[in-house]
Amino acid sequence: MEIMSKIIQAVKAHVPLIKFPKRVKWEPSLDFNPAKLTPKIKLPTRTSAPIGNLPDTIEVFRVVPDRFRRRPVDVYELEYIERGGPE
C-alpha cells in the first residue's frame, strides 16, 4: 500500500504545453439587405489575341524544352523490359 501512495504522489497533474484560444460559436446574421452590398466592378472582357510578349497557350504546350522531353527508348531496352529482366 505504501508503494501505491508513493506512486500517486510521484505522478504530477498533466499540464498542456499548447494553449488554444477559446472558440466562440459564430452565428450568421439573418438581416440580409442586398442594397448594402457594394456594386460589382465590371471586368474587362478577355481577348483571344496574345498580350505583349506572352505566347499563345497552345503554343506553350506544343513547344517543350529539350530538358523536359522524354528520351527515346532504345530497342535493346524494350527487349530487356519485355523479357522481364536479366536472362
PDB file of N, CA, C and O in Angstrom:
ATOM      1  N   MET A   1       0.830  -1.188   0.000  1.00  0.00           N
ATOM      2  CA  MET A   1       0.000   0.000   0.000  1.00  0.00           C
ATOM      3  C   MET A   1       0.871   1.246   0.000  1.00  0.00           C
ATOM      4  O   MET A   1       0.521   2.259  -0.607  1.00  0.00           O
ATOM      5  N   GLU A   2       2.001   1.168   0.680  1.00  0.00           N
ATOM      6  CA  GLU A   2       2.906   2.318   0.714  1.00  0.00           C
ATOM      7  C   GLU A   2       3.446   2.629  -0.682  1.00  0.00           C
ATOM      8  O   GLU A   2       3.637   3.788  -1.051  1.00  0.00           O
ATOM      9  N   ILE A   3       3.682   1.579  -1.432  1.00  0.00           N
ATOM     10  CA  ILE A   3       4.213   1.768  -2.783  1.00  0.00           C
ATOM     11  C   ILE A   3       3.202   2.530  -3.634  1.00  0.00           C
ATOM     12  O   ILE A   3       3.578   3.430  -4.385  1.00  0.00           O
ATOM     13  N   MET A   4       1.929   2.177  -3.522  1.00  0.00           N
ATOM     14  CA  MET A   4       0.883   2.851  -4.297  1.00  0.00           C
ATOM     15  C   MET A   4       0.776   4.320  -3.910  1.00  0.00           C
ATOM     16  O   MET A   4       0.596   5.173  -4.779  1.00  0.00           O
ATOM     17  N   SER A   5       0.884   4.627  -2.631  1.00  0.00           N
ATOM     18  CA  SER A   5       0.779   6.019  -2.202  1.00  0.00           C
ATOM     19  C   SER A   5       1.982   6.821  -2.703  1.00  0.00           C
ATOM     20  O   SER A   5       1.837   7.994  -3.048  1.00  0.00           O
ATOM     21  N   LYS A   6       3.170   6.204  -2.748  1.00  0.00           N
ATOM     22  CA  LYS A   6       4.353   6.894  -3.274  1.00  0.00           C
ATOM     23  C   LYS A   6       4.217   7.139  -4.768  1.00  0.00           C
ATOM     24  O   LYS A   6       4.621   8.187  -5.272  1.00  0.00           O
ATOM     25  N   ILE A   7       3.641   6.159  -5.483  1.00  0.00           N
ATOM     26  CA  ILE A   7       3.449   6.323  -6.928  1.00  0.00           C
ATOM     27  C   ILE A   7       2.455   7.443  -7.197  1.00  0.00           C
ATOM     28  O   ILE A   7       2.671   8.265  -8.087  1.00  0.00           O
ATOM     29  N   ILE A   8       1.386   7.479  -6.448  1.00  0.00           N
ATOM     30  CA  ILE A   8       0.368   8.519  -6.636  1.00  0.00           C
ATOM     31  C   ILE A   8       0.954   9.894  -6.341  1.00  0.00           C
ATOM     32  O   ILE A   8       0.622  10.860  -7.028  1.00  0.00           O
ATOM     33  N   GLN A   9       1.809  10.002  -5.343  1.00  0.00           N
ATOM     34  CA  GLN A   9       2.441  11.279  -5.019  1.00  0.00           C
ATOM     35  C   GLN A   9       3.442  11.684  -6.100  1.00  0.00           C
ATOM     36  O   GLN A   9       3.622  12.872  -6.367  1.00  0.00           O
ATOM     37  N   ALA A  10       4.088  10.703  -6.717  1.00  0.00           N
ATOM     38  CA  ALA A  10       5.106  10.995  -7.724  1.00  0.00           C
ATOM     39  C   ALA A  10       4.488  11.457  -9.043  1.00  0.00           C
ATOM     40  O   ALA A  10       5.106  12.217  -9.788  1.00  0.00           O
ATOM     41  N   VAL A  11       3.272  11.000  -9.330  1.00  0.00           N
ATOM     42  CA  VAL A  11       2.621  11.363 -10.590  1.00  0.00           C
ATOM     43  C   VAL A  11       2.074  12.775 -10.461  1.00  0.00           C
ATOM     44  O   VAL A  11       1.309  13.077  -9.545  1.00  0.00           O
ATOM     45  N   LYS A  12       2.478  13.642 -11.400  1.00  0.00           N
ATOM     46  CA  LYS A  12       2.015  15.025 -11.369  1.00  0.00           C
ATOM     47  C   LYS A  12       0.863  15.204 -12.341  1.00  0.00           C
ATOM     48  O   LYS A  12       0.687  14.427 -13.279  1.00  0.00           O
ATOM     49  N   ALA A  13       0.107  16.219 -12.097  1.00  0.00           N
ATOM     50  CA  ALA A  13      -1.025  16.510 -12.985  1.00  0.00           C
ATOM     51  C   ALA A  13      -0.509  16.914 -14.364  1.00  0.00           C
ATOM     52  O   ALA A  13       0.545  17.537 -14.488  1.00  0.00           O
ATOM     53  N   HIS A  14      -1.260  16.552 -15.384  1.00  0.00           N
ATOM     54  CA  HIS A  14      -0.877  16.875 -16.765  1.00  0.00           C
ATOM     55  C   HIS A  14      -1.035  18.367 -17.020  1.00  0.00           C
ATOM     56  O   HIS A  14      -2.094  18.942 -16.767  1.00  0.00           O
ATOM     57  N   VAL A  15       0.011  18.979 -17.516  1.00  0.00           N
ATOM     58  CA  VAL A  15      -0.031  20.391 -17.863  1.00  0.00           C
ATOM     59  C   VAL A  15       0.151  20.478 -19.379  1.00  0.00           C
ATOM     60  O   VAL A  15       1.216  20.122 -19.884  1.00  0.00           O
ATOM     61  N   PRO A  16      -0.862  20.944 -20.117  1.00  0.00           N
ATOM     62  CA  PRO A  16      -0.730  21.012 -21.570  1.00  0.00           C
ATOM     63  C   PRO A  16       0.343  22.015 -21.974  1.00  0.00           C
ATOM     64  O   PRO A  16       0.468  23.080 -21.371  1.00  0.00           O
ATOM     65  N   LEU A  17       1.120  21.664 -23.003  1.00  0.00           N
ATOM     66  CA  LEU A  17       2.182  22.535 -23.479  1.00  0.00           C
ATOM     67  C   LEU A  17       1.667  23.597 -24.450  1.00  0.00           C
ATOM     68  O   LEU A  17       2.283  24.651 -24.609  1.00  0.00           O
ATOM     69  N   ILE A  18       0.545  23.316 -25.093  1.00  0.00           N
ATOM     70  CA  ILE A  18      -0.026  24.252 -26.057  1.00  0.00           C
ATOM     71  C   ILE A  18      -1.355  24.744 -25.510  1.00  0.00           C
ATOM     72  O   ILE A  18      -2.178  23.952 -25.052  1.00  0.00           O
ATOM     73  N   LYS A  19      -1.559  26.042 -25.558  1.00  0.00           N
ATOM     74  CA  LYS A  19      -2.829  26.602 -25.120  1.00  0.00           C
ATOM     75  C   LYS A  19      -3.552  27.155 -26.336  1.00  0.00           C
ATOM     76  O   LYS A  19      -3.006  27.977 -27.071  1.00  0.00           O
ATOM     77  N   PHE A  20      -4.769  26.709 -26.542  1.00  0.00           N
ATOM     78  CA  PHE A  20      -5.575  27.163 -27.665  1.00  0.00           C
ATOM     79  C   PHE A  20      -6.541  28.243 -27.192  1.00  0.00           C
ATOM     80  O   PHE A  20      -7.010  28.202 -26.054  1.00  0.00           O
ATOM     81  N   PRO A  21      -6.841  29.214 -28.061  1.00  0.00           N
ATOM     82  CA  PRO A  21      -7.796  30.247 -27.666  1.00  0.00           C
ATOM     83  C   PRO A  21      -9.202  29.656 -27.578  1.00  0.00           C
ATOM     84  O   PRO A  21      -9.519  28.657 -28.224  1.00  0.00           O
ATOM     85  N   LYS A  22     -10.028  30.295 -26.767  1.00  0.00           N
ATOM     86  CA  LYS A  22     -11.402  29.815 -26.630  1.00  0.00           C
ATOM     87  C   LYS A  22     -12.151  30.082 -27.923  1.00  0.00           C
ATOM     88  O   LYS A  22     -12.039  31.157 -28.511  1.00  0.00           O
ATOM     89  N   ARG A  23     -12.904  29.107 -28.350  1.00  0.00           N
ATOM     90  CA  ARG A  23     -13.682  29.228 -29.579  1.00  0.00           C
ATOM     91  C   ARG A  23     -15.056  29.781 -29.250  1.00  0.00           C
ATOM     92  O   ARG A  23     -15.733  29.311 -28.336  1.00  0.00           O
ATOM     93  N   VAL A  24     -15.451  30.787 -30.014  1.00  0.00           N
ATOM     94  CA  VAL A  24     -16.765  31.382 -29.834  1.00  0.00           C
ATOM     95  C   VAL A  24     -17.628  30.921 -30.994  1.00  0.00           C
ATOM     96  O   VAL A  24     -17.226  31.032 -32.153  1.00  0.00           O
ATOM     97  N   LYS A  25     -18.788  30.415 -30.695  1.00  0.00           N
ATOM     98  CA  LYS A  25     -19.659  29.929 -31.750  1.00  0.00           C
ATOM     99  C   LYS A  25     -20.159  31.121 -32.557  1.00  0.00           C
ATOM    100  O   LYS A  25     -20.692  32.084 -32.005  1.00  0.00           O
ATOM    101  N   TRP A  26     -19.978  31.037 -33.869  1.00  0.00           N
ATOM    102  CA  TRP A  26     -20.380  32.121 -34.753  1.00  0.00           C
ATOM    103  C   TRP A  26     -21.734  31.816 -35.335  1.00  0.00           C
ATOM    104  O   TRP A  26     -21.978  30.714 -35.826  1.00  0.00           O
ATOM    105  N   GLU A  27     -22.610  32.790 -35.280  1.00  0.00           N
ATOM    106  CA  GLU A  27     -23.934  32.631 -35.874  1.00  0.00           C
ATOM    107  C   GLU A  27     -24.109  33.714 -36.917  1.00  0.00           C
ATOM    108  O   GLU A  27     -23.902  34.891 -36.622  1.00  0.00           O
ATOM    109  N   PRO A  28     -24.487  33.343 -38.130  1.00  0.00           N
ATOM    110  CA  PRO A  28     -24.635  34.345 -39.183  1.00  0.00           C
ATOM    111  C   PRO A  28     -25.820  35.257 -38.907  1.00  0.00           C
ATOM    112  O   PRO A  28     -26.807  34.872 -38.280  1.00  0.00           O
ATOM    113  N   SER A  29     -25.682  36.459 -39.393  1.00  0.00           N
ATOM    114  CA  SER A  29     -26.759  37.434 -39.221  1.00  0.00           C
ATOM    115  C   SER A  29     -27.866  37.139 -40.228  1.00  0.00           C
ATOM    116  O   SER A  29     -27.591  36.813 -41.382  1.00  0.00           O
ATOM    117  N   LEU A  30     -29.080  37.250 -39.801  1.00  0.00           N
ATOM    118  CA  LEU A  30     -30.209  36.970 -40.686  1.00  0.00           C
ATOM    119  C   LEU A  30     -30.735  38.229 -41.364  1.00  0.00           C
ATOM    120  O   LEU A  30     -31.643  38.132 -42.190  1.00  0.00           O
ATOM    121  N   ASP A  31     -30.192  39.424 -41.042  1.00  0.00           N
ATOM    122  CA  ASP A  31     -30.664  40.647 -41.690  1.00  0.00           C
ATOM    123  C   ASP A  31     -29.846  40.856 -42.967  1.00  0.00           C
ATOM    124  O   ASP A  31     -28.839  41.563 -42.956  1.00  0.00           O
ATOM    125  N   PHE A  32     -30.270  40.258 -44.032  1.00  0.00           N
ATOM    126  CA  PHE A  32     -29.567  40.401 -45.299  1.00  0.00           C
ATOM    127  C   PHE A  32     -30.278  41.436 -46.134  1.00  0.00           C
ATOM    128  O   PHE A  32     -31.473  41.327 -46.407  1.00  0.00           O
ATOM    129  N   ASN A  33     -29.513  42.461 -46.544  1.00  0.00           N
ATOM    130  CA  ASN A  33     -30.072  43.510 -47.382  1.00  0.00           C
ATOM    131  C   ASN A  33     -29.154  43.692 -48.587  1.00  0.00           C
ATOM    132  O   ASN A  33     -28.028  44.165 -48.435  1.00  0.00           O
ATOM    133  N   PRO A  34     -29.621  43.320 -49.798  1.00  0.00           N
ATOM    134  CA  PRO A  34     -28.759  43.436 -50.973  1.00  0.00           C
ATOM    135  C   PRO A  34     -28.373  44.879 -51.287  1.00  0.00           C
ATOM    136  O   PRO A  34     -27.367  45.110 -51.957  1.00  0.00           O
ATOM    137  N   ALA A  35     -29.149  45.849 -50.819  1.00  0.00           N
ATOM    138  CA  ALA A  35     -28.840  47.254 -51.098  1.00  0.00           C
ATOM    139  C   ALA A  35     -27.561  47.683 -50.386  1.00  0.00           C
ATOM    140  O   ALA A  35     -26.905  48.630 -50.819  1.00  0.00           O
ATOM    141  N   LYS A  36     -27.196  47.001 -49.299  1.00  0.00           N
ATOM    142  CA  LYS A  36     -25.994  47.355 -48.555  1.00  0.00           C
ATOM    143  C   LYS A  36     -24.717  46.905 -49.262  1.00  0.00           C
ATOM    144  O   LYS A  36     -23.633  47.418 -48.985  1.00  0.00           O
ATOM    145  N   LEU A  37     -24.851  45.960 -50.163  1.00  0.00           N
ATOM    146  CA  LEU A  37     -23.677  45.446 -50.856  1.00  0.00           C
ATOM    147  C   LEU A  37     -23.124  46.492 -51.811  1.00  0.00           C
ATOM    148  O   LEU A  37     -23.876  47.268 -52.401  1.00  0.00           O
ATOM    149  N   THR A  38     -21.824  46.508 -51.956  1.00  0.00           N
ATOM    150  CA  THR A  38     -21.209  47.440 -52.894  1.00  0.00           C
ATOM    151  C   THR A  38     -21.431  46.940 -54.316  1.00  0.00           C
ATOM    152  O   THR A  38     -21.469  45.732 -54.550  1.00  0.00           O
ATOM    153  N   PRO A  39     -21.577  47.855 -55.262  1.00  0.00           N
ATOM    154  CA  PRO A  39     -21.790  47.418 -56.642  1.00  0.00           C
ATOM    155  C   PRO A  39     -20.542  46.709 -57.169  1.00  0.00           C
ATOM    156  O   PRO A  39     -19.414  47.087 -56.851  1.00  0.00           O
ATOM    157  N   LYS A  40     -20.766  45.682 -57.975  1.00  0.00           N
ATOM    158  CA  LYS A  40     -19.647  44.915 -58.511  1.00  0.00           C
ATOM    159  C   LYS A  40     -19.014  45.670 -59.667  1.00  0.00           C
ATOM    160  O   LYS A  40     -19.692  46.341 -60.445  1.00  0.00           O
ATOM    161  N   ILE A  41     -17.690  45.544 -59.761  1.00  0.00           N
ATOM    162  CA  ILE A  41     -16.946  46.199 -60.826  1.00  0.00           C
ATOM    163  C   ILE A  41     -16.962  45.289 -62.043  1.00  0.00           C
ATOM    164  O   ILE A  41     -16.703  44.090 -61.936  1.00  0.00           O
ATOM    165  N   LYS A  42     -17.261  45.850 -63.174  1.00  0.00           N
ATOM    166  CA  LYS A  42     -17.300  45.067 -64.400  1.00  0.00           C
ATOM    167  C   LYS A  42     -15.871  44.834 -64.878  1.00  0.00           C
ATOM    168  O   LYS A  42     -15.119  45.784 -65.094  1.00  0.00           O
ATOM    169  N   LEU A  43     -15.498  43.560 -65.042  1.00  0.00           N
ATOM    170  CA  LEU A  43     -14.164  43.215 -65.500  1.00  0.00           C
ATOM    171  C   LEU A  43     -14.092  43.329 -67.015  1.00  0.00           C
ATOM    172  O   LEU A  43     -15.083  43.073 -67.699  1.00  0.00           O
ATOM    173  N   PRO A  44     -12.938  43.707 -67.550  1.00  0.00           N
ATOM    174  CA  PRO A  44     -12.817  43.788 -68.999  1.00  0.00           C
ATOM    175  C   PRO A  44     -12.931  42.399 -69.623  1.00  0.00           C
ATOM    176  O   PRO A  44     -12.541  41.400 -69.019  1.00  0.00           O
ATOM    177  N   THR A  45     -13.459  42.353 -70.815  1.00  0.00           N
ATOM    178  CA  THR A  45     -13.615  41.072 -71.488  1.00  0.00           C
ATOM    179  C   THR A  45     -12.263  40.570 -71.957  1.00  0.00           C
ATOM    180  O   THR A  45     -11.368  41.365 -72.243  1.00  0.00           O
ATOM    181  N   ARG A  46     -12.112  39.272 -72.038  1.00  0.00           N
ATOM    182  CA  ARG A  46     -10.849  38.677 -72.466  1.00  0.00           C
ATOM    183  C   ARG A  46     -10.782  38.657 -73.989  1.00  0.00           C
ATOM    184  O   ARG A  46     -11.780  38.439 -74.676  1.00  0.00           O
ATOM    185  N   THR A  47      -9.608  38.883 -74.476  1.00  0.00           N
ATOM    186  CA  THR A  47      -9.408  38.814 -75.914  1.00  0.00           C
ATOM    187  C   THR A  47      -8.643  37.547 -76.236  1.00  0.00           C
ATOM    188  O   THR A  47      -7.900  37.036 -75.399  1.00  0.00           O
ATOM    189  N   SER A  48      -8.819  37.040 -77.439  1.00  0.00           N
ATOM    190  CA  SER A  48      -8.126  35.824 -77.817  1.00  0.00           C
ATOM    191  C   SER A  48      -6.723  36.108 -78.332  1.00  0.00           C
ATOM    192  O   SER A  48      -5.929  35.183 -78.504  1.00  0.00           O
ATOM    193  N   ALA A  49      -6.407  37.368 -78.579  1.00  0.00           N
ATOM    194  CA  ALA A  49      -5.077  37.723 -79.080  1.00  0.00           C
ATOM    195  C   ALA A  49      -4.079  37.697 -77.934  1.00  0.00           C
ATOM    196  O   ALA A  49      -4.421  38.048 -76.805  1.00  0.00           O
ATOM    197  N   PRO A  50      -2.834  37.277 -78.218  1.00  0.00           N
ATOM    198  CA  PRO A  50      -1.829  37.283 -77.158  1.00  0.00           C
ATOM    199  C   PRO A  50      -1.509  38.702 -76.697  1.00  0.00           C
ATOM    200  O   PRO A  50      -1.546  39.648 -77.483  1.00  0.00           O
ATOM    201  N   ILE A  51      -1.195  38.833 -75.411  1.00  0.00           N
ATOM    202  CA  ILE A  51      -0.917  40.140 -74.834  1.00  0.00           C
ATOM    203  C   ILE A  51       0.592  40.327 -74.778  1.00  0.00           C
ATOM    204  O   ILE A  51       1.291  39.530 -74.153  1.00  0.00           O
ATOM    205  N   GLY A  52       1.093  41.354 -75.412  1.00  0.00           N
ATOM    206  CA  GLY A  52       2.517  41.664 -75.358  1.00  0.00           C
ATOM    207  C   GLY A  52       3.378  40.527 -75.871  1.00  0.00           C
ATOM    208  O   GLY A  52       3.174  40.046 -76.986  1.00  0.00           O
ATOM    209  N   ASN A  53       4.351  40.087 -75.057  1.00  0.00           N
ATOM    210  CA  ASN A  53       5.268  39.022 -75.451  1.00  0.00           C
ATOM    211  C   ASN A  53       4.779  37.636 -75.064  1.00  0.00           C
ATOM    212  O   ASN A  53       5.470  36.652 -75.327  1.00  0.00           O
ATOM    213  N   LEU A  54       3.609  37.528 -74.446  1.00  0.00           N
ATOM    214  CA  LEU A  54       3.120  36.233 -73.994  1.00  0.00           C
ATOM    215  C   LEU A  54       2.677  35.392 -75.191  1.00  0.00           C
ATOM    216  O   LEU A  54       1.876  35.850 -76.005  1.00  0.00           O
ATOM    217  N   PRO A  55       3.192  34.167 -75.304  1.00  0.00           N
ATOM    218  CA  PRO A  55       2.779  33.316 -76.419  1.00  0.00           C
ATOM    219  C   PRO A  55       1.400  32.724 -76.174  1.00  0.00           C
ATOM    220  O   PRO A  55       0.889  32.747 -75.055  1.00  0.00           O
ATOM    221  N   ASP A  56       0.815  32.203 -77.223  1.00  0.00           N
ATOM    222  CA  ASP A  56      -0.481  31.560 -77.124  1.00  0.00           C
ATOM    223  C   ASP A  56      -0.347  30.304 -76.257  1.00  0.00           C
ATOM    224  O   ASP A  56       0.694  29.648 -76.286  1.00  0.00           O
ATOM    225  N   THR A  57      -1.378  29.965 -75.493  1.00  0.00           N
ATOM    226  CA  THR A  57      -1.313  28.852 -74.564  1.00  0.00           C
ATOM    227  C   THR A  57      -1.055  27.524 -75.275  1.00  0.00           C
ATOM    228  O   THR A  57      -0.273  26.708 -74.788  1.00  0.00           O
ATOM    229  N   ILE A  58      -1.688  27.304 -76.397  1.00  0.00           N
ATOM    230  CA  ILE A  58      -1.498  26.057 -77.127  1.00  0.00           C
ATOM    231  C   ILE A  58      -0.048  25.935 -77.578  1.00  0.00           C
ATOM    232  O   ILE A  58       0.530  24.849 -77.539  1.00  0.00           O
ATOM    233  N   GLU A  59       0.535  27.044 -78.005  1.00  0.00           N
ATOM    234  CA  GLU A  59       1.920  27.024 -78.460  1.00  0.00           C
ATOM    235  C   GLU A  59       2.867  26.696 -77.310  1.00  0.00           C
ATOM    236  O   GLU A  59       3.892  26.048 -77.526  1.00  0.00           O
ATOM    237  N   VAL A  60       2.551  27.123 -76.119  1.00  0.00           N
ATOM    238  CA  VAL A  60       3.390  26.842 -74.953  1.00  0.00           C
ATOM    239  C   VAL A  60       3.454  25.340 -74.710  1.00  0.00           C
ATOM    240  O   VAL A  60       4.526  24.813 -74.411  1.00  0.00           O
ATOM    241  N   PHE A  61       2.326  24.641 -74.832  1.00  0.00           N
ATOM    242  CA  PHE A  61       2.306  23.200 -74.594  1.00  0.00           C
ATOM    243  C   PHE A  61       2.882  22.419 -75.765  1.00  0.00           C
ATOM    244  O   PHE A  61       3.370  21.305 -75.576  1.00  0.00           O
ATOM    245  N   ARG A  62       2.838  22.963 -76.939  1.00  0.00           N
ATOM    246  CA  ARG A  62       3.357  22.268 -78.107  1.00  0.00           C
ATOM    247  C   ARG A  62       4.881  22.276 -78.119  1.00  0.00           C
ATOM    248  O   ARG A  62       5.506  21.281 -78.487  1.00  0.00           O
ATOM    249  N   VAL A  63       5.481  23.396 -77.717  1.00  0.00           N
ATOM    250  CA  VAL A  63       6.934  23.527 -77.740  1.00  0.00           C
ATOM    251  C   VAL A  63       7.457  23.235 -76.339  1.00  0.00           C
ATOM    252  O   VAL A  63       7.266  24.033 -75.421  1.00  0.00           O
ATOM    253  N   VAL A  64       8.119  22.086 -76.176  1.00  0.00           N
ATOM    254  CA  VAL A  64       8.642  21.681 -74.877  1.00  0.00           C
ATOM    255  C   VAL A  64      10.165  21.746 -74.937  1.00  0.00           C
ATOM    256  O   VAL A  64      10.761  21.229 -75.882  1.00  0.00           O
ATOM    257  N   PRO A  65      10.812  22.371 -73.947  1.00  0.00           N
ATOM    258  CA  PRO A  65      12.279  22.404 -73.944  1.00  0.00           C
ATOM    259  C   PRO A  65      12.857  20.992 -73.899  1.00  0.00           C
ATOM    260  O   PRO A  65      12.224  20.069 -73.387  1.00  0.00           O
ATOM    261  N   ASP A  66      14.055  20.835 -74.437  1.00  0.00           N
ATOM    262  CA  ASP A  66      14.689  19.522 -74.518  1.00  0.00           C
ATOM    263  C   ASP A  66      14.881  18.874 -73.153  1.00  0.00           C
ATOM    264  O   ASP A  66      14.776  17.654 -73.035  1.00  0.00           O
ATOM    265  N   ARG A  67      15.157  19.659 -72.130  1.00  0.00           N
ATOM    266  CA  ARG A  67      15.402  19.061 -70.811  1.00  0.00           C
ATOM    267  C   ARG A  67      14.145  18.422 -70.218  1.00  0.00           C
ATOM    268  O   ARG A  67      14.241  17.611 -69.297  1.00  0.00           O
ATOM    269  N   PHE A  68      12.954  18.786 -70.744  1.00  0.00           N
ATOM    270  CA  PHE A  68      11.715  18.196 -70.252  1.00  0.00           C
ATOM    271  C   PHE A  68      11.174  17.117 -71.177  1.00  0.00           C
ATOM    272  O   PHE A  68      10.176  16.476 -70.849  1.00  0.00           O
ATOM    273  N   ARG A  69      11.792  16.907 -72.298  1.00  0.00           N
ATOM    274  CA  ARG A  69      11.328  15.883 -73.235  1.00  0.00           C
ATOM    275  C   ARG A  69      11.716  14.500 -72.738  1.00  0.00           C
ATOM    276  O   ARG A  69      12.710  14.341 -72.029  1.00  0.00           O
ATOM    277  N   ARG A  70      10.928  13.504 -73.114  1.00  0.00           N
ATOM    278  CA  ARG A  70      11.265  12.123 -72.789  1.00  0.00           C
ATOM    279  C   ARG A  70      12.332  11.652 -73.750  1.00  0.00           C
ATOM    280  O   ARG A  70      12.294  11.964 -74.940  1.00  0.00           O
ATOM    281  N   ARG A  71      13.274  10.905 -73.234  1.00  0.00           N
ATOM    282  CA  ARG A  71      14.308  10.391 -74.121  1.00  0.00           C
ATOM    283  C   ARG A  71      13.740   9.188 -74.853  1.00  0.00           C
ATOM    284  O   ARG A  71      12.929   8.453 -74.289  1.00  0.00           O
ATOM    285  N   PRO A  72      14.143   8.973 -76.082  1.00  0.00           N
ATOM    286  CA  PRO A  72      13.624   7.816 -76.824  1.00  0.00           C
ATOM    287  C   PRO A  72      14.112   6.509 -76.196  1.00  0.00           C
ATOM    288  O   PRO A  72      15.237   6.426 -75.704  1.00  0.00           O
ATOM    289  N   VAL A  73      13.254   5.495 -76.223  1.00  0.00           N
ATOM    290  CA  VAL A  73      13.584   4.209 -75.626  1.00  0.00           C
ATOM    291  C   VAL A  73      14.290   3.362 -76.682  1.00  0.00           C
ATOM    292  O   VAL A  73      13.801   3.216 -77.802  1.00  0.00           O
ATOM    293  N   ASP A  74      15.425   2.816 -76.319  1.00  0.00           N
ATOM    294  CA  ASP A  74      16.234   2.004 -77.214  1.00  0.00           C
ATOM    295  C   ASP A  74      15.567   0.639 -77.424  1.00  0.00           C
ATOM    296  O   ASP A  74      14.850   0.158 -76.547  1.00  0.00           O
ATOM    297  N   VAL A  75      15.801   0.020 -78.576  1.00  0.00           N
ATOM    298  CA  VAL A  75      15.238  -1.291 -78.889  1.00  0.00           C
ATOM    299  C   VAL A  75      15.741  -2.328 -77.879  1.00  0.00           C
ATOM    300  O   VAL A  75      14.969  -3.175 -77.429  1.00  0.00           O
ATOM    301  N   TYR A  76      17.025  -2.270 -77.522  1.00  0.00           N
ATOM    302  CA  TYR A  76      17.585  -3.200 -76.542  1.00  0.00           C
ATOM    303  C   TYR A  76      16.865  -3.060 -75.196  1.00  0.00           C
ATOM    304  O   TYR A  76      16.582  -4.052 -74.525  1.00  0.00           O
ATOM    305  N   GLU A  77      16.575  -1.814 -74.816  1.00  0.00           N
ATOM    306  CA  GLU A  77      15.886  -1.575 -73.541  1.00  0.00           C
ATOM    307  C   GLU A  77      14.469  -2.132 -73.581  1.00  0.00           C
ATOM    308  O   GLU A  77      13.998  -2.689 -72.589  1.00  0.00           O
ATOM    309  N   LEU A  78      13.776  -1.989 -74.719  1.00  0.00           N
ATOM    310  CA  LEU A  78      12.425  -2.541 -74.853  1.00  0.00           C
ATOM    311  C   LEU A  78      12.449  -4.065 -74.723  1.00  0.00           C
ATOM    312  O   LEU A  78      11.600  -4.642 -74.043  1.00  0.00           O
ATOM    313  N   GLU A  79      13.420  -4.720 -75.373  1.00  0.00           N
ATOM    314  CA  GLU A  79      13.527  -6.173 -75.278  1.00  0.00           C
ATOM    315  C   GLU A  79      13.811  -6.607 -73.836  1.00  0.00           C
ATOM    316  O   GLU A  79      13.266  -7.606 -73.365  1.00  0.00           O
ATOM    317  N   TYR A  80      14.663  -5.854 -73.142  1.00  0.00           N
ATOM    318  CA  TYR A  80      15.003  -6.142 -71.747  1.00  0.00           C
ATOM    319  C   TYR A  80      13.752  -6.068 -70.867  1.00  0.00           C
ATOM    320  O   TYR A  80      13.551  -6.908 -69.990  1.00  0.00           O
ATOM    321  N   ILE A  81      12.920  -5.060 -71.108  1.00  0.00           N
ATOM    322  CA  ILE A  81      11.695  -4.881 -70.311  1.00  0.00           C
ATOM    323  C   ILE A  81      10.716  -5.997 -70.618  1.00  0.00           C
ATOM    324  O   ILE A  81      10.124  -6.567 -69.701  1.00  0.00           O
ATOM    325  N   GLU A  82      10.535  -6.320 -71.884  1.00  0.00           N
ATOM    326  CA  GLU A  82       9.590  -7.371 -72.269  1.00  0.00           C
ATOM    327  C   GLU A  82      10.050  -8.741 -71.764  1.00  0.00           C
ATOM    328  O   GLU A  82       9.216  -9.591 -71.452  1.00  0.00           O
ATOM    329  N   ARG A  83      11.338  -8.963 -71.681  1.00  0.00           N
ATOM    330  CA  ARG A  83      11.889 -10.221 -71.213  1.00  0.00           C
ATOM    331  C   ARG A  83      11.662 -10.380 -69.703  1.00  0.00           C
ATOM    332  O   ARG A  83      11.586 -11.499 -69.197  1.00  0.00           O
ATOM    333  N   GLY A  84      11.554  -9.259 -68.995  1.00  0.00           N
ATOM    334  CA  GLY A  84      11.319  -9.317 -67.550  1.00  0.00           C
ATOM    335  C   GLY A  84      12.585  -9.197 -66.750  1.00  0.00           C
ATOM    336  O   GLY A  84      12.601  -9.549 -65.570  1.00  0.00           O
ATOM    337  N   GLY A  85      13.655  -8.710 -67.355  1.00  0.00           N
ATOM    338  CA  GLY A  85      14.894  -8.540 -66.620  1.00  0.00           C
ATOM    339  C   GLY A  85      16.016  -9.336 -67.233  1.00  0.00           C
ATOM    340  O   GLY A  85      15.934  -9.763 -68.385  1.00  0.00           O
ATOM    341  N   PRO A  86      17.074  -9.537 -66.456  1.00  0.00           N
ATOM    342  CA  PRO A  86      18.214 -10.254 -66.999  1.00  0.00           C
ATOM    343  C   PRO A  86      17.872 -11.724 -67.262  1.00  0.00           C
ATOM    344  O   PRO A  86      16.981 -12.293 -66.630  1.00  0.00           O
ATOM    345  N   GLU A  87      18.586 -12.314 -68.193  1.00  0.00           N
ATOM    346  CA  GLU A  87      18.313 -13.722 -68.550  1.00  0.00           C
ATOM    347  C   GLU A  87      18.823 -14.673 -67.494  1.00  0.00           C
ATOM    348  O   GLU A  87      18.677 -15.888 -67.635  1.00  0.00           O
TER     349      GLU A  87
END
